[in-house]
Amino acid sequence: MDIDLEQLRELMRSIQEFGVYEMELEKADERIVLRRRAGGEVSVSHAVAPMVDAAVAPAVTSSAPGPMTPARAPSEPPDPNVVYVTSPFVGTFYRASSPDADVFVTEGQSIEPGQALCIIEAMKLMNEIEAEIACTILDILVENGKPVEYGDRLFKVRKK
């Protein structure tokens, strides 16, 4: 898909200006997804994958699942206070802002809304993923520097 940085920035501005939550552009076997997060920041993901029925025109939706999904494990009864923080796009997961910096969060740590949890690098952009709710980190599910896909579980947390 031929889209330059200025076109991408204009799409990001439009999402913020018009209050659109998500915009998805698909052409042939490429897909670009722009999402507006709770804080108003816009995240971008880009994927190249074979698609059975790829749309040529952009699709704009006003609602999509949030980055926190209920925990569902067959061996344990569902706990409505335990949720997963999921990746909002495809990229590389980083626990700290640089290799020599302290990690953003550790297991057992109490988190407040807006606090940074990790960074996901996508298309050379470093996107800070922030907590949307007050919670406690129960488990960190991804290793530092590993690739993640849209919807991959990053953290298991307990709502406060």
Secondary structure, DSSP 8 states (H G I E B T S, - for coil): ----HHHHHHHHHHHHHHT-SEEEEEETTEEEEEEE-TTS-EEEEEEE---SS--SS-EEES----SEEE---TTS---TTEEEEE-SSSEEEESBSSTTS-BS--TT-EE-TT-EEEEEEETTEEEEEE-SS-EEEEEE-S-TT-EE-TT-EEEEEEE-
